[in-house]
């Protein structure tokens, strides 16, 4: 699993949700607030924490790279569950991206949020796993590498699998 995070962690360090996550006041634009509110309103009762209180990790490195290109000053950590890790939800982040495209359509927002919480999958899912904590195994993309990785991502038109650095990371893991 992989965590995209702005904070500094060392190998063996425990990553928990940030005090002021990306959903914190001032971190989201109006569309983001609408999307998170729609997701929160439709969150099933058995998922006992809001998205804003959890920690998101990606099972696939390629998805972490796709997400990292939007969070410019982030690193990518290879992580794993701890004995105390609680898995809250596994959803396809593509539904949240679709919600952004359909922001004016309340019915579509509700449908996409329902698909997200019901663990539906898009054609090429980008799974995000909501947990309470993970432990760092390795630093895959550090502060120095992140600009080069972002530039290569743009040069490859978002095709992570075509990136030389991605193939090198996979070989090193």
N, C-alpha and C positions, 0 to 999 in steps of 0.2 A: 504494500500500500504506500501511498505518497501523500504528503501534506505540503501544500503551498502556503507559505507563511512569511510575513515581514519580520517577525521576531527572530532573535538569535538563539539557537539551541546547539548544544554539543551532543556528540554521540553518547547515547545512554540517557540523555535528558528526557524528561516527561513533558509532553505537549498537552496542555489543557486549553479549553476555550479562552480566548482573550477576554479581558474585562470589557473592552469596547470592541466587539466584533464588527464585521462589515455592515451589519444591520443597525449599529448604534446610531443615535441621533446625529445627523450631519454627514454621515458616510454614504447615504443613498440619495439618488436623485428622486424626483417625484414618481417616475415609473417604478423604480425599485421599491419605494414605499408601498405603492399600490399592489405590486406583485407579492411582497412579503405579507401584507395584510390579507390578501386573498388566500394565500397558503395557510396563514395562521387561522383564519376563520374556518377553513375546511380540514384542519389537522384532526385526525382521528383521536378519540379519547385514549386509546391504548398507547399512543405515543405521548408520554407524559412530560416532555419538555418542548418548548418552542425551538424552532430552527436557530433563533438568535442565541440560545443558551448552549448550543452544541458545537462540536468540532467536526468540520468536514474533511474527509480524506478520500482519495481516489484509488481504486484498485489497480488502475492502469497508468503507467508513466506517460503514455501519449496524451491521456486526458489531463493529467497534471500540467503538462507543457502547454496544452491548449488554454487551460485556465490561467496559467502563469503569465502568458503574453499580455493579459488584460490587467494584471496586478504588477505594475512595473518594477517595484522595488522588493519583490519577493524572492525567496529561495525555495528550492524543492528539497524536501527531506524524504528519505526512504524510512518508513515507519512500520511498526507492527503493534498488534494489540498487547496489552498487559493483562495480568491476572484480573485486574480491577476494571478493565475496559467494558463498558456497556454499549451494546449496539442498539441504537434507537430506531434507525430507519436506513433503508437503501433505496434511493430514488434516482430517476433519470433526469439529470440537470437540463437536458434538452427541452423538457417541458417548461422550465422556468425561462429559458431563452425564447421559446415560442410565445409565452405569456407577454414578453416584452414587445413582440411583433403585433400582438392582438390586444394591446393595452386599452383600446377604446371599446372593446367588445366584452361586456360583463359576462355573458353566457360562455364565451370562449375561455375567458380567464378561469371561470369556475370549472369548466371541463378539463382544462390543462392541469389545474391544481388537483382535481380529483384523480386524474391519471397519475400524477406524481405520487400522491399518497397511496394509491392502490397498486403501486409498484409496476405500472405498465411500462413498456419499453418502446422507444422510437426505433427506426430502422437501424441506426448506428448509435446505440445508447452511450451516454457519458455519465456513468454511475458516480454518484456522490454518496458516501456513507457517513451518516451522522452518528458520532460517538462522543464519549465524555473525555477520553484521553488515549494517547498512544505513546510509544517510546521510540526515540530516534535511533535508527540503525546506521544511517549514513547520510551525508550531505551530498545530494546528487547534483544540484545546481547551486553554487554559492554566489555571494555578492559580486565576485569578479566575472563569473561565467554568464550571469543572467542577461547582460546586454548582448553578448554574442549569440546566445540561444534565441533571444527575442528577434534579433536581426536575421538570423537564419530562418526562423519561423516565417517572418514576413517574406523573405526571399523565396521560400518554398510555397508561397501562397496558402499558408495554413496547413499544408500537407506534412504532418509531423513525420510520417513514415519515410518521407523523402529526405529528411534531414540527416546529414552525416553525424552530427553531434548526438542525435537520438539513437542511432545504431551503435555509436561508441558507448553511450551510457548503458544500453542494454547488454553489451558485451562485458562491461565492467561490473555489472550487478550479479 
